Amino acid sequence: MNPSENIDKQIAELADWRGKTMGRLRRLINDAGPSLSEDWKWGTAVWTNSGNVVALGAFKDHLKLNFFKGARLSDPRGLFNAGLDAKESRSIDIGESDKIDELALKELIRAAAAANEKKSRPASKK
């Protein structure tokens, strides 16, 4: 199976709110980060571009969006609510009744993708 098929399968197997919300978050990530590629690592969905950008995982009672370089991102809307002590990453845990600020999340995804793209470009010579 290719990565997208693995993600499709995971979403389909989540018959509760997590599957529906995971599908919604997947569309949101793909819309916000058209330069990102879907991948399947560590048994979960990961979006990459010049390295890992964001992962979307399903847990028993929540979903987790993990931004691999989240500590480097500005989070003016306070979306990060987990992993705040981690050296590099930051996460957003989403429960069944949590509201998702799609506009703010798209901005965060775009910033994460841009940070990875900037990191991969060679420094210009003067």
MMTF fields as JSON, N, C-alpha, C and O atoms, coordinates in Angstrom:
{
  "mmtfVersion": "1.0.0",
  "mmtfProducer": "UNKNOWN",
  "numBonds": 503,
  "numAtoms": 504,
  "numGroups": 126,
  "numChains": 1,
  "numModels": 1,
  "chainsPerModel": [1],
  "groupsPerChain": [126],
  "chainIdList": ["A"],
  "bondAtomList": [4, 2, 8, 6, 12, 10, 16, 14, 20, 18, 24, 22, 28, 26, 32, 30, 36, 34, 40, 38, 44, 42, 48, 46, 52, 50, 56, 54, 60, 58, 64, 62, 68, 66, 72, 70, 76, 74, 80, 78, 84, 82, 88, 86, 92, 90, 96, 94, 100, 98, 104, 102, 108, 106, 112, 110, 116, 114, 120, 118, 124, 122, 128, 126, 132, 130, 136, 134, 140, 138, 144, 142, 148, 146, 152, 150, 156, 154, 160, 158, 164, 162, 168, 166, 172, 170, 176, 174, 180, 178, 184, 182, 188, 186, 192, 190, 196, 194, 200, 198, 204, 202, 208, 206, 212, 210, 216, 214, 220, 218, 224, 222, 228, 226, 232, 230, 236, 234, 240, 238, 244, 242, 248, 246, 252, 250, 256, 254, 260, 258, 264, 262, 268, 266, 272, 270, 276, 274, 280, 278, 284, 282, 288, 286, 292, 290, 296, 294, 300, 298, 304, 302, 308, 306, 312, 310, 316, 314, 320, 318, 324, 322, 328, 326, 332, 330, 336, 334, 340, 338, 344, 342, 348, 346, 352, 350, 356, 354, 360, 358, 364, 362, 368, 366, 372, 370, 376, 374, 380, 378, 384, 382, 388, 386, 392, 390, 396, 394, 400, 398, 404, 402, 408, 406, 412, 410, 416, 414, 420, 418, 424, 422, 428, 426, 432, 430, 436, 434, 440, 438, 444, 442, 448, 446, 452, 450, 456, 454, 460, 458, 464, 462, 468, 466, 472, 470, 476, 474, 480, 478, 484, 482, 488, 486, 492, 490, 496, 494, 500, 498],
  "bondOrderList": [1, 1, 1, 1, 1, 1, 1, 1, 1, 1, 1, 1, 1, 1, 1, 1, 1, 1, 1, 1, 1, 1, 1, 1, 1, 1, 1, 1, 1, 1, 1, 1, 1, 1, 1, 1, 1, 1, 1, 1, 1, 1, 1, 1, 1, 1, 1, 1, 1, 1, 1, 1, 1, 1, 1, 1, 1, 1, 1, 1, 1, 1, 1, 1, 1, 1, 1, 1, 1, 1, 1, 1, 1, 1, 1, 1, 1, 1, 1, 1, 1, 1, 1, 1, 1, 1, 1, 1, 1, 1, 1, 1, 1, 1, 1, 1, 1, 1, 1, 1, 1, 1, 1, 1, 1, 1, 1, 1, 1, 1, 1, 1, 1, 1, 1, 1, 1, 1, 1, 1, 1, 1, 1, 1, 1],
  "groupList": [{"groupName": "MET", "atomNameList": ["N", "CA", "C", "O"], "elementList": ["N", "C", "C", "O"], "formalChargeList": [0, 0, 0, 0], "bondAtomList": [1, 0, 2, 1, 3, 2], "bondOrderList": [1, 1, 2], "singleLetterCode": "M", "chemCompType": "L-PEPTIDE LINKING"}, {"groupName": "ASN", "atomNameList": ["N", "CA", "C", "O"], "elementList": ["N", "C", "C", "O"], "formalChargeList": [0, 0, 0, 0], "bondAtomList": [1, 0, 2, 1, 3, 2], "bondOrderList": [1, 1, 2], "singleLetterCode": "N", "chemCompType": "L-PEPTIDE LINKING"}, {"groupName": "PRO", "atomNameList": ["N", "CA", "C", "O"], "elementList": ["N", "C", "C", "O"], "formalChargeList": [0, 0, 0, 0], "bondAtomList": [1, 0, 2, 1, 3, 2], "bondOrderList": [1, 1, 2], "singleLetterCode": "P", "chemCompType": "L-PEPTIDE LINKING"}, {"groupName": "SER", "atomNameList": ["N", "CA", "C", "O"], "elementList": ["N", "C", "C", "O"], "formalChargeList": [0, 0, 0, 0], "bondAtomList": [1, 0, 2, 1, 3, 2], "bondOrderList": [1, 1, 2], "singleLetterCode": "S", "chemCompType": "L-PEPTIDE LINKING"}, {"groupName": "GLU", "atomNameList": ["N", "CA", "C", "O"], "elementList": ["N", "C", "C", "O"], "formalChargeList": [0, 0, 0, 0], "bondAtomList": [1, 0, 2, 1, 3, 2], "bondOrderList": [1, 1, 2], "singleLetterCode": "E", "chemCompType": "L-PEPTIDE LINKING"}, {"groupName": "ILE", "atomNameList": ["N", "CA", "C", "O"], "elementList": ["N", "C", "C", "O"], "formalChargeList": [0, 0, 0, 0], "bondAtomList": [1, 0, 2, 1, 3, 2], "bondOrderList": [1, 1, 2], "singleLetterCode": "I", "chemCompType": "L-PEPTIDE LINKING"}, {"groupName": "ASP", "atomNameList": ["N", "CA", "C", "O"], "elementList": ["N", "C", "C", "O"], "formalChargeList": [0, 0, 0, 0], "bondAtomList": [1, 0, 2, 1, 3, 2], "bondOrderList": [1, 1, 2], "singleLetterCode": "D", "chemCompType": "L-PEPTIDE LINKING"}, {"groupName": "LYS", "atomNameList": ["N", "CA", "C", "O"], "elementList": ["N", "C", "C", "O"], "formalChargeList": [0, 0, 0, 0], "bondAtomList": [1, 0, 2, 1, 3, 2], "bondOrderList": [1, 1, 2], "singleLetterCode": "K", "chemCompType": "L-PEPTIDE LINKING"}, {"groupName": "GLN", "atomNameList": ["N", "CA", "C", "O"], "elementList": ["N", "C", "C", "O"], "formalChargeList": [0, 0, 0, 0], "bondAtomList": [1, 0, 2, 1, 3, 2], "bondOrderList": [1, 1, 2], "singleLetterCode": "Q", "chemCompType": "L-PEPTIDE LINKING"}, {"groupName": "ALA", "atomNameList": ["N", "CA", "C", "O"], "elementList": ["N", "C", "C", "O"], "formalChargeList": [0, 0, 0, 0], "bondAtomList": [1, 0, 2, 1, 3, 2], "bondOrderList": [1, 1, 2], "singleLetterCode": "A", "chemCompType": "L-PEPTIDE LINKING"}, {"groupName": "LEU", "atomNameList": ["N", "CA", "C", "O"], "elementList": ["N", "C", "C", "O"], "formalChargeList": [0, 0, 0, 0], "bondAtomList": [1, 0, 2, 1, 3, 2], "bondOrderList": [1, 1, 2], "singleLetterCode": "L", "chemCompType": "L-PEPTIDE LINKING"}, {"groupName": "TRP", "atomNameList": ["N", "CA", "C", "O"], "elementList": ["N", "C", "C", "O"], "formalChargeList": [0, 0, 0, 0], "bondAtomList": [1, 0, 2, 1, 3, 2], "bondOrderList": [1, 1, 2], "singleLetterCode": "W", "chemCompType": "L-PEPTIDE LINKING"}, {"groupName": "ARG", "atomNameList": ["N", "CA", "C", "O"], "elementList": ["N", "C", "C", "O"], "formalChargeList": [0, 0, 0, 0], "bondAtomList": [1, 0, 2, 1, 3, 2], "bondOrderList": [1, 1, 2], "singleLetterCode": "R", "chemCompType": "L-PEPTIDE LINKING"}, {"groupName": "GLY", "atomNameList": ["N", "CA", "C", "O"], "elementList": ["N", "C", "C", "O"], "formalChargeList": [0, 0, 0, 0], "bondAtomList": [1, 0, 2, 1, 3, 2], "bondOrderList": [1, 1, 2], "singleLetterCode": "G", "chemCompType": "PEPTIDE LINKING"}, {"groupName": "THR", "atomNameList": ["N", "CA", "C", "O"], "elementList": ["N", "C", "C", "O"], "formalChargeList": [0, 0, 0, 0], "bondAtomList": [1, 0, 2, 1, 3, 2], "bondOrderList": [1, 1, 2], "singleLetterCode": "T", "chemCompType": "L-PEPTIDE LINKING"}, {"groupName": "VAL", "atomNameList": ["N", "CA", "C", "O"], "elementList": ["N", "C", "C", "O"], "formalChargeList": [0, 0, 0, 0], "bondAtomList": [1, 0, 2, 1, 3, 2], "bondOrderList": [1, 1, 2], "singleLetterCode": "V", "chemCompType": "L-PEPTIDE LINKING"}, {"groupName": "PHE", "atomNameList": ["N", "CA", "C", "O"], "elementList": ["N", "C", "C", "O"], "formalChargeList": [0, 0, 0, 0], "bondAtomList": [1, 0, 2, 1, 3, 2], "bondOrderList": [1, 1, 2], "singleLetterCode": "F", "chemCompType": "L-PEPTIDE LINKING"}, {"groupName": "HIS", "atomNameList": ["N", "CA", "C", "O"], "elementList": ["N", "C", "C", "O"], "formalChargeList": [0, 0, 0, 0], "bondAtomList": [1, 0, 2, 1, 3, 2], "bondOrderList": [1, 1, 2], "singleLetterCode": "H", "chemCompType": "L-PEPTIDE LINKING"}],
  "groupTypeList": [0, 1, 2, 3, 4, 1, 5, 6, 7, 8, 5, 9, 4, 10, 9, 6, 11, 12, 13, 7, 14, 0, 13, 12, 10, 12, 12, 10, 5, 1, 6, 9, 13, 2, 3, 10, 3, 4, 6, 11, 7, 11, 13, 14, 9, 15, 11, 14, 1, 3, 13, 1, 15, 15, 9, 10, 13, 9, 16, 7, 6, 17, 10, 7, 10, 1, 16, 16, 7, 13, 9, 12, 10, 3, 6, 2, 12, 13, 10, 16, 1, 9, 13, 10, 6, 9, 7, 4, 3, 12, 3, 5, 6, 5, 13, 4, 3, 6, 7, 5, 6, 4, 10, 9, 10, 7, 4, 10, 5, 12, 9, 9, 9, 9, 9, 1, 4, 7, 7, 3, 12, 2, 9, 3, 7, 7],
  "groupIdList": [1, 2, 3, 4, 5, 6, 7, 8, 9, 10, 11, 12, 13, 14, 15, 16, 17, 18, 19, 20, 21, 22, 23, 24, 25, 26, 27, 28, 29, 30, 31, 32, 33, 34, 35, 36, 37, 38, 39, 40, 41, 42, 43, 44, 45, 46, 47, 48, 49, 50, 51, 52, 53, 54, 55, 56, 57, 58, 59, 60, 61, 62, 63, 64, 65, 66, 67, 68, 69, 70, 71, 72, 73, 74, 75, 76, 77, 78, 79, 80, 81, 82, 83, 84, 85, 86, 87, 88, 89, 90, 91, 92, 93, 94, 95, 96, 97, 98, 99, 100, 101, 102, 103, 104, 105, 106, 107, 108, 109, 110, 111, 112, 113, 114, 115, 116, 117, 118, 119, 120, 121, 122, 123, 124, 125, 126],
  "secStructList": [7, 7, 2, 2, 2, 2, 2, 2, 2, 2, 2, 2, 2, 7, 7, 1, 2, 2, 2, 2, 2, 2, 2, 2, 2, 2, 2, 2, 2, 2, 2, 2, 7, 6, 6, 7, 3, 3, 3, 3, 3, 6, 6, 3, 3, 3, 3, 3, 1, 1, 1, 3, 3, 3, 3, 3, 3, 3, 7, 1, 1, 7, 3, 3, 3, 3, 3, 6, 6, 4, 4, 4, 1, 7, 7, 6, 6, 7, 7, 7, 7, 5, 7, 6, 6, 7, 1, 1, 7, 3, 3, 3, 3, 3, 7, 6, 6, 7, 7, 7, 7, 2, 2, 2, 2, 2, 2, 2, 2, 2, 2, 2, 2, 2, 2, 2, 2, 2, 2, 2, 1, 7, 7, 7, 7, 7],
  "xCoordList": [0.831, 0.0, 0.871, 1.914, 0.433, 1.171, 0.719, -0.275, 1.434, 1.09, -0.362, -1.021, -0.856, -2.235, -3.246, -4.251, -2.985, -3.876, -3.852, -4.882, -2.676, -2.588, -3.398, -4.075, -3.327, -4.097, -5.59, -6.372, -5.986, -7.394, -7.872, -8.955, -7.051, -7.415, -7.567, -8.523, -6.627, -6.707, -7.985, -8.682, -8.282, -9.495, -10.734, -11.631, -10.79, -11.947, -12.129, -13.258, -11.04, -11.119, -11.556, -11.944, -11.496, -11.935, -13.409, -13.737, -14.282, -15.712, -16.377, -17.551, -15.648, -16.239, -15.852, -15.455, -15.967, -15.697, -14.27, -14.004, -13.348, -11.948, -11.741, -10.957, -12.425, -12.291, -12.782, -12.111, -13.944, -14.521, -13.611, -13.336, -13.158, -12.314, -10.949, -10.375, -10.429, -9.138, -9.239, -8.32, -10.331, -10.54, -10.6, -10.031, -11.283, -11.383, -10.01, -9.664, -9.227, -7.893, -6.963, -6.134, -7.098, -6.286, -6.562, -5.629, -7.832, -8.187, -7.636, -7.124, -7.744, -7.252, -5.735, -5.248, -5.001, -3.543, -3.198, -2.338, -3.86, -3.568, -3.929, -3.229, -5.01, -5.397, -4.403, -4.014, -3.996, -3.111, -1.68, -0.965, -1.265, 0.117, 0.225, 0.625, -0.126, -0.076, 1.327, 1.468, 2.356, 3.727, 4.077, 5.118, 3.217, 3.467, 3.063, 2.113, 3.792, 3.481, 3.014, 3.587, 1.972, 1.517, 2.517, 3.004, 2.806, 3.702, 3.117, 2.169, 3.68, 3.226, 4.463, 5.27, 4.613, 5.776, 5.305, 4.369, 5.953, 5.665, 4.188, 3.647, 3.541, 2.138, 1.177, 0.067, 1.587, 0.708, 0.947, 1.965, 0.002, 0.095, 1.11, 1.097, 1.991, 2.996, 3.047, 3.031, 3.108, 3.262, 4.689, 5.21, 5.314, 6.722, 6.955, 6.173, 8.042, 8.573, 9.946, 10.06, 10.978, 12.344, 12.455, 13.092, 11.84, 11.818, 10.396, 9.441, 10.276, 8.967, 8.427, 9.147, 7.145, 6.517, 5.479, 5.583, 4.478, 3.396, 2.92, 2.888, 2.555, 2.0, 0.599, 0.314, -0.263, -1.624, -1.855, -1.892, -2.009, -2.189, -3.493, -4.028, -3.998, -5.231, -4.895, -4.147, -5.456, -5.298, -6.679, -7.685, -6.74, -8.002, -9.058, -10.216, -8.659, -9.658, -9.346, -9.99, -8.358, -8.038, -7.232, -6.721, -7.141, -6.248, -5.096, -5.247, -3.952, -2.788, -2.179, -1.847, -2.039, -1.263, 0.089, 0.178, 1.134, 2.478, 3.27, 3.468, 3.714, 4.544, 5.993, 6.413, 6.752, 8.097, 9.034, 9.896, 8.871, 9.7, 8.823, 9.082, 7.812, 6.839, 7.405, 6.857, 8.491, 9.089, 9.62, 9.813, 9.854, 10.374, 9.262, 9.537, 8.023, 6.899, 6.241, 6.169, 5.772, 4.961, 3.556, 3.022, 2.974, 1.631, 0.765, 0.373, 0.458, -0.264, -1.666, -2.196, -2.273, -3.629, -3.624, -4.685, -2.447, -2.349, -2.9, -3.532, -2.673, -3.178, -2.419, -3.015, -1.124, -0.333, -0.789, -0.809, -1.15, -1.617, -0.99, -1.414, 0.02, 0.69, 2.153, 2.503, 2.978, 4.39, 5.095, 6.078, 4.603, 5.134, 6.54, 7.223, 6.979, 8.327, 9.335, 10.521, 8.858, 9.756, 10.74, 10.43, 11.907, 12.96, 12.603, 12.806, 12.079, 11.806, 10.326, 9.853, 9.604, 8.233, 7.213, 7.493, 6.04, 4.873, 3.666, 3.662, 2.655, 1.493, 0.193, 0.119, -0.842, -2.207, -3.008, -3.174, -3.499, -4.39, -5.816, -6.222, -6.579, -7.957, -8.881, -8.758, -9.811, -10.808, -12.104, -12.264, -13.01, -14.27, -15.065, -15.631, -15.122, -15.954, -15.168, -15.728, -13.878, -13.063, -13.424, -13.656, -13.464, -13.665, -12.304, -11.285, -12.298, -11.056, -11.097, -11.985, -10.129, -9.99, -9.248, -8.019, -10.006, -9.409, -8.495, -7.431, -8.884, -8.067, -6.711, -5.67, -6.725, -5.481, -4.636, -3.412, -5.274, -4.537, -3.883, -2.74, -4.599, -4.016, -2.808, -1.803, -2.896, -1.757, -0.552, 0.581, -0.799, 0.274, 0.901, 2.123, 0.086, 0.578, 1.417, 2.49, 0.929, 1.691, 3.033, 4.051, 3.035, 4.284, 5.252, 6.454, 4.739, 5.594, 6.187, 7.37, 5.372, 5.864, 6.912, 7.947, 6.649, 7.59, 8.91, 9.977, 8.845, 10.063, 10.912, 12.137, 10.291, 11.039, 11.641, 12.775, 10.884, 11.398, 12.594, 13.597, 12.486, 13.582, 14.824, 15.941, 14.615, 15.722, 16.459, 17.672, 15.748, 16.357, 17.066, 17.866, 16.791, 17.431, 18.864, 19.124, 19.78, 21.151, 21.222, 20.49, 22.081, 22.243, 22.774, 23.635, 22.262, 22.724, 24.093, 24.409, 24.891, 26.249, 26.223, 25.556, 26.965, 27.043, 28.384, 28.647],
  "yCoordList": [-1.193, 0.0, 1.251, 1.296, 2.255, 3.513, 4.321, 3.967, 5.401, 6.157, 6.651, 6.546, 7.174, 7.686, 6.574, 6.79, 5.382, 4.248, 3.824, 3.45, 3.881, 3.57, 4.57, 4.188, 5.844, 6.865, 6.638, 6.718, 6.354, 6.028, 4.883, 4.944, 3.836, 2.645, 2.994, 2.563, 3.774, 4.148, 4.941, 4.684, 5.889, 6.703, 5.805, 5.938, 4.905, 4.011, 3.094, 2.754, 2.698, 1.789, 2.5, 1.848, 3.823, 4.591, 4.946, 5.968, 4.103, 4.237, 5.307, 5.617, 5.87, 6.884, 8.29, 8.467, 9.259, 10.659, 10.872, 11.8, 10.0, 10.171, 10.021, 10.764, 9.081, 8.887, 10.092, 10.568, 10.579, 11.751, 12.977, 13.707, 13.188, 14.347, 14.194, 15.173, 12.977, 12.747, 13.042, 13.625, 12.652, 12.961, 14.461, 14.974, 15.15, 16.615, 17.265, 18.179, 16.798, 17.357, 17.043, 17.871, 15.863, 15.511, 16.477, 16.984, 16.734, 17.681, 19.068, 19.752, 19.472, 20.782, 20.887, 21.898, 19.857, 19.853, 19.906, 20.687, 19.085, 19.062, 20.388, 20.83, 21.02, 22.326, 23.409, 24.238, 23.396, 24.44, 24.282, 25.271, 23.055, 22.795, 22.006, 20.842, 22.614, 21.86, 21.368, 20.457, 21.957, 21.491, 20.268, 19.646, 19.923, 18.778, 17.478, 17.442, 16.422, 15.09, 14.201, 14.219, 13.421, 12.45, 11.303, 10.814, 10.891, 9.767, 8.925, 9.343, 7.749, 6.835, 6.386, 5.614, 6.866, 6.527, 6.18, 6.787, 5.212, 4.826, 4.47, 4.644, 3.973, 3.586, 4.747, 4.604, 5.911, 7.078, 7.973, 7.857, 8.858, 9.804, 10.895, 11.472, 11.163, 12.205, 12.996, 12.414, 14.301, 15.151, 15.672, 16.13, 15.591, 15.937, 16.948, 17.062, 17.665, 18.543, 18.96, 19.768, 18.413, 18.652, 18.227, 18.907, 17.119, 16.603, 16.507, 16.916, 15.961, 15.801, 17.162, 17.966, 17.409, 18.676, 18.458, 19.045, 17.619, 17.399, 15.951, 15.367, 15.386, 14.029, 14.115, 14.996, 13.194, 13.122, 11.707, 10.763, 11.568, 10.252, 10.127, 11.109, 8.9, 8.613, 7.84, 6.863, 8.291, 7.637, 7.266, 7.609, 6.578, 6.063, 7.157, 6.963, 8.311, 9.346, 10.701, 11.696, 10.748, 12.018, 11.784, 10.693, 12.841, 12.881, 13.799, 14.695, 13.579, 14.414, 14.885, 14.085, 16.194, 16.803, 17.16, 17.966, 16.558, 16.813, 17.589, 17.117, 18.77, 19.597, 19.342, 19.69, 18.736, 18.278, 19.414, 19.222, 20.576, 21.74, 22.831, 24.021, 22.43, 23.359, 24.386, 25.481, 24.061, 25.006, 26.244, 27.29, 26.123, 27.249, 28.125, 29.169, 27.703, 28.408, 29.374, 29.123, 30.464, 31.393, 30.789, 30.265, 30.862, 30.307, 31.373, 31.213, 32.464, 33.582, 33.23, 33.895, 32.196, 31.802, 30.729, 30.29, 30.309, 29.339, 27.962, 27.333, 27.487, 26.177, 25.031, 24.011, 25.193, 24.122, 23.928, 24.866, 22.689, 22.393, 21.13, 20.653, 20.594, 19.384, 19.418, 20.068, 18.719, 18.659, 19.992, 20.237, 20.85, 22.211, 22.273, 23.286, 21.204, 21.169, 20.464, 20.391, 19.95, 19.25, 20.236, 21.413, 19.742, 20.607, 21.156, 22.342, 20.317, 20.722, 20.731, 21.668, 19.704, 19.537, 20.22, 20.546, 20.422, 20.896, 20.156, 19.775, 19.958, 19.186, 19.889, 20.782, 19.427, 19.849, 18.572, 17.767, 18.388, 17.269, 17.729, 18.794, 16.91, 17.257, 16.173, 15.005, 16.57, 15.658, 15.737, 16.589, 14.857, 14.745, 16.043, 16.382, 16.769, 17.975, 19.26, 20.354, 19.136, 20.326, 20.981, 20.305, 22.287, 23.068, 23.23, 23.379, 23.2, 23.351, 24.7, 24.963, 25.546, 26.841, 26.581, 26.615, 26.323, 25.907, 26.973, 26.647, 28.227, 29.308, 29.361, 29.427, 29.334, 29.386, 28.141, 28.233, 26.985, 25.749, 25.777, 25.348, 26.276, 26.399, 27.327, 27.048, 28.42, 29.343, 28.641, 28.829, 27.841, 27.114, 26.08, 25.927, 25.383, 24.39, 25.077, 24.592, 26.202, 26.95, 27.412, 27.339, 27.885, 28.34, 27.174, 27.329, 26.019, 24.841, 24.388, 24.052, 24.377, 23.987, 24.98, 24.581, 26.263, 27.301, 27.193, 27.39, 26.887, 26.753, 25.598, 25.71, 24.494, 23.364, 23.714, 23.336, 24.435, 24.827, 25.755, 25.607, 26.708, 27.659, 26.921, 27.224, 25.947, 25.176, 24.408, 24.219, 23.958, 23.105, 23.891, 23.318, 25.2, 26.002, 26.347, 26.679, 26.266, 26.664, 28.177, 28.952, 28.565, 29.991, 30.698, 30.171, 31.886, 32.643, 33.229, 33.623, 33.273, 33.814, 35.285, 35.691, 36.072, 37.511, 37.851, 39.013],
  "zCoordList": [0.0, 0.0, 0.0, 0.653, -0.735, -0.699, 0.522, 1.156, 0.862, 2.069, 2.102, 3.136, 1.011, 0.993, 1.247, 1.925, 0.705, 0.946, 2.41, 2.969, 3.028, 4.459, 5.285, 6.239, 4.919, 5.636, 5.429, 6.376, 4.182, 3.89, 4.776, 5.359, 4.868, 5.653, 7.13, 7.774, 7.67, 9.079, 9.353, 10.334, 8.495, 8.673, 8.615, 9.447, 7.651, 7.493, 8.704, 9.06, 9.328, 10.477, 11.755, 12.723, 11.766, 12.936, 12.743, 12.14, 13.256, 13.01, 13.874, 13.672, 14.826, 15.696, 15.214, 14.063, 16.079, 15.745, 15.245, 14.481, 15.686, 15.303, 13.797, 13.207, 13.176, 11.734, 10.96, 10.044, 11.326, 10.655, 10.843, 9.89, 12.058, 12.345, 11.69, 11.212, 11.664, 11.022, 9.522, 8.947, 8.892, 7.478, 7.247, 6.283, 8.124, 8.036, 8.2, 7.452, 9.174, 9.393, 8.222, 7.845, 7.653, 6.485, 5.339, 4.716, 5.058, 3.987, 4.291, 3.405, 5.544, 5.957, 5.748, 5.242, 6.132, 5.955, 4.473, 4.064, 3.667, 2.236, 1.564, 0.653, 2.005, 1.452, 1.848, 1.026, 3.105, 3.623, 3.127, 2.963, 2.889, 2.503, 1.214, 1.24, 0.08, -1.182, -1.545, -2.361, -0.952, -1.216, -0.366, -0.577, 0.587, 1.463, 0.778, -0.004, 1.083, 0.563, 1.698, 2.787, 1.443, 2.442, 2.513, 1.494, 3.722, 3.94, 5.07, 5.734, 5.284, 6.337, 7.098, 6.579, 8.323, 9.136, 10.539, 11.06, 11.134, 12.516, 12.717, 13.81, 11.66, 11.749, 11.813, 12.325, 11.295, 11.329, 10.114, 9.431, 9.859, 8.744, 9.072, 10.159, 8.106, 8.259, 6.956, 5.872, 7.062, 5.886, 5.878, 6.895, 4.695, 4.581, 3.462, 2.518, 3.601, 2.56, 3.058, 3.98, 2.453, 2.94, 4.41, 5.214, 4.739, 6.106, 6.632, 5.972, 7.828, 8.46, 8.897, 9.488, 8.596, 8.965, 10.06, 11.137, 9.792, 10.752, 10.658, 9.575, 11.793, 11.858, 12.466, 13.277, 12.063, 12.592, 13.081, 12.292, 14.386, 14.977, 15.735, 16.25, 15.795, 16.523, 17.786, 17.756, 18.887, 20.17, 20.69, 20.069, 21.807, 22.333, 22.493, 22.12, 23.051, 23.346, 22.724, 23.054, 21.821, 21.166, 19.888, 19.635, 19.105, 17.956, 18.319, 19.149, 17.701, 17.98, 16.673, 15.799, 16.556, 15.481, 16.075, 17.001, 15.54, 16.052, 15.004, 13.885, 15.377, 14.511, 14.904, 16.008, 14.004, 14.327, 14.746, 15.603, 14.154, 14.506, 15.124, 14.941, 15.838, 16.403, 17.358, 17.475, 18.046, 18.995, 18.281, 18.9, 16.981, 16.2, 15.614, 15.022, 15.778, 15.157, 16.127, 17.33, 15.586, 16.357, 16.473, 15.495, 17.641, 17.87, 18.535, 19.692, 17.819, 18.431, 18.913, 19.802, 18.34, 18.748, 19.833, 20.276, 20.26, 21.349, 21.021, 21.87, 19.81, 19.423, 20.092, 20.438, 20.273, 20.89, 22.34, 23.136, 22.654, 24.009, 24.599, 25.652, 23.917, 24.401, 23.952, 22.967, 24.682, 24.347, 24.452, 23.753, 25.315, 25.402, 25.977, 25.832, 26.627, 27.188, 26.277, 26.596, 25.151, 24.233, 23.609, 23.423, 23.295, 22.758, 21.368, 21.108, 20.482, 19.102, 18.728, 18.085, 19.123, 18.648, 19.553, 20.706, 19.005, 19.751, 19.178, 18.008, 20.0, 19.568, 19.906, 20.75, 19.187, 19.463, 19.693, 18.777, 20.901, 21.205, 20.975, 21.441, 20.247, 19.899, 20.422, 20.054, 21.288, 21.83, 21.047, 20.173, 21.36, 20.616, 20.581, 19.542, 21.675, 21.718, 21.456, 21.534, 21.146, 20.89, 19.563, 18.56, 19.577, 18.352, 17.682, 18.356, 16.363, 15.61, 14.905, 14.094, 15.222, 14.559, 13.246, 13.201, 12.187, 10.92, 10.332, 9.805, 10.41, 9.866, 10.572, 9.918, 11.9, 12.669, 12.414, 12.323, 12.3, 12.048, 10.664, 10.507, 9.675, 8.334, 8.354, 7.7, 9.094, 9.197, 9.818, 9.374, 10.836, 11.51, 10.568, 10.544, 9.81, 8.85, 7.775, 7.416, 7.266, 6.254, 6.807, 6.119, 8.04, 8.667, 8.845, 8.631, 9.231, 9.413, 8.082, 8.01, 7.03, 5.709, 5.221, 4.686, 5.401, 4.968, 5.73, 5.149, 7.006, 7.813, 7.299, 7.261, 6.902, 6.354, 4.998, 4.703, 4.176, 2.863, 3.016, 2.318, 3.929, 4.165, 4.645, 4.226, 5.529, 6.098, 5.009, 5.107, 3.965, 2.95, 1.855, 1.115, 1.733, 0.698, 1.11, 2.266, 0.159, 0.493, 0.738, 0.122, 1.613, 1.912, 0.678, -0.026, 0.418, -0.751, -0.466, 0.656, -1.514, -1.377, -1.758, -2.71, -0.991, -1.279, -1.852, -2.161]
}
